[in-house]
Amino acid sequence: MEQPISTLEPGKRAVILRLEGGFQFRKKMGDMGIREGKTIRLVAIHPFHGPVVVEVDGRETTLGRRMAEHIITGDPE
């Protein structure tokens, strides 16, 4: 099932299926190691529409909630 990373429960892992955004968004995500085909884990969701914390390749990164909504994930293999 496809869903944005921001809708997962903390601790859950998923595979990044696609990044929905323009060139600058995709480049910024790529610079952070967030690419299609990678496994991503949702670490935490801050309240009141705050940022989300994700882990990719053992590194934790904080993303704005709207950015996280453009990272579409699927079930891990």
C-alpha positions as a Markdown table, in Angstrom:
| # | Residue | x | y | z |
|---|---|---|---|---|
| 1 | Met | 0.0 | 0.0 | 0.0 |
| 2 | Glu | 1.4 | 3.4 | -1.0 |
| 3 | Gln | 1.4 | 6.2 | 1.6 |
| 4 | Pro | 3.4 | 9.2 | 2.6 |
| 5 | Ile | 6.1 | 8.6 | 5.2 |
| 6 | Ser | 4.3 | 11.1 | 7.5 |
| 7 | Thr | 1.4 | 8.7 | 7.9 |
| 8 | Leu | 3.4 | 5.8 | 9.2 |
| 9 | Glu | 3.6 | 4.9 | 12.9 |
| 10 | Pro | 6.9 | 5.7 | 14.6 |
| 11 | Gly | 9.3 | 2.8 | 14.4 |
| 12 | Lys | 7.8 | 1.4 | 11.2 |
| 13 | Arg | 10.0 | 0.8 | 8.2 |
| 14 | Ala | 9.0 | 1.3 | 4.5 |
| 15 | Val | 10.6 | 1.4 | 1.1 |
| 16 | Ile | 10.7 | 4.8 | -0.7 |
| 17 | Leu | 8.7 | 4.3 | -3.9 |
| 18 | Arg | 8.9 | 7.9 | -5.3 |
| 19 | Leu | 9.6 | 11.5 | -4.4 |
| 20 | Glu | 6.8 | 13.7 | -5.5 |
| 21 | Gly | 8.3 | 17.1 | -6.2 |
| 22 | Gly | 10.4 | 19.2 | -8.6 |
| 23 | Phe | 14.1 | 19.1 | -9.3 |
| 24 | Gln | 15.2 | 21.1 | -6.2 |
| 25 | Phe | 13.2 | 18.9 | -3.9 |
| 26 | Arg | 14.5 | 15.7 | -5.4 |
| 27 | Lys | 18.1 | 17.0 | -5.3 |
| 28 | Lys | 17.7 | 18.1 | -1.6 |
| 29 | Met | 16.4 | 14.7 | -0.7 |
| 30 | Gly | 19.1 | 13.0 | -2.6 |
| 31 | Asp | 21.7 | 15.0 | -0.8 |
| 32 | Met | 20.3 | 13.7 | 2.5 |
| 33 | Gly | 20.4 | 10.1 | 1.2 |
| 34 | Ile | 16.7 | 9.9 | 0.7 |
| 35 | Arg | 16.3 | 8.2 | -2.7 |
| 36 | Glu | 13.9 | 5.8 | -4.4 |
| 37 | Gly | 14.4 | 2.2 | -3.4 |
| 38 | Lys | 16.0 | 3.0 | 0.0 |
| 39 | Thr | 14.5 | 1.7 | 3.2 |
| 40 | Ile | 13.4 | 4.5 | 5.5 |
| 41 | Arg | 12.2 | 4.3 | 9.2 |
| 42 | Leu | 10.0 | 6.8 | 10.8 |
| 43 | Val | 11.6 | 7.7 | 14.2 |
| 44 | Ala | 9.3 | 10.3 | 15.5 |
| 45 | Ile | 6.5 | 12.7 | 14.6 |
| 46 | His | 6.5 | 16.0 | 16.5 |
| 47 | Pro | 3.1 | 17.3 | 17.6 |
| 48 | Phe | 1.1 | 20.3 | 16.2 |
| 49 | His | 2.2 | 19.7 | 12.6 |
| 50 | Gly | 5.8 | 19.8 | 13.6 |
| 51 | Pro | 8.7 | 18.0 | 11.8 |
| 52 | Val | 9.2 | 14.3 | 11.4 |
| 53 | Val | 12.4 | 12.5 | 12.2 |
| 54 | Val | 13.4 | 9.7 | 9.8 |
| 55 | Glu | 16.3 | 7.3 | 9.6 |
| 56 | Val | 18.0 | 6.3 | 6.3 |
| 57 | Asp | 21.2 | 4.3 | 6.2 |
| 58 | Gly | 21.7 | 4.6 | 10.0 |
| 59 | Arg | 21.5 | 8.4 | 9.9 |
| 60 | Glu | 18.6 | 10.4 | 11.5 |
| 61 | Thr | 17.3 | 13.4 | 9.6 |
| 62 | Thr | 14.6 | 15.9 | 10.5 |
| 63 | Leu | 12.2 | 16.9 | 7.7 |
| 64 | Gly | 9.4 | 19.4 | 7.6 |
| 65 | Arg | 5.9 | 17.8 | 7.7 |
| 66 | Arg | 5.1 | 19.0 | 4.2 |
| 67 | Met | 8.3 | 17.6 | 2.8 |
| 68 | Ala | 7.6 | 14.3 | 4.4 |
| 69 | Glu | 4.2 | 14.2 | 2.8 |
| 70 | His | 5.9 | 14.1 | -0.6 |
| 71 | Ile | 7.9 | 11.0 | 0.2 |
| 72 | Ile | 5.7 | 8.1 | -0.9 |
| 73 | Thr | 6.5 | 4.7 | 0.6 |
| 74 | Gly | 5.4 | 1.1 | 0.3 |
| 75 | Asp | 5.7 | -2.0 | 2.3 |
| 76 | Pro | 9.2 | -3.3 | 2.9 |
| 77 | Glu | 10.2 | -6.3 | 0.9 |
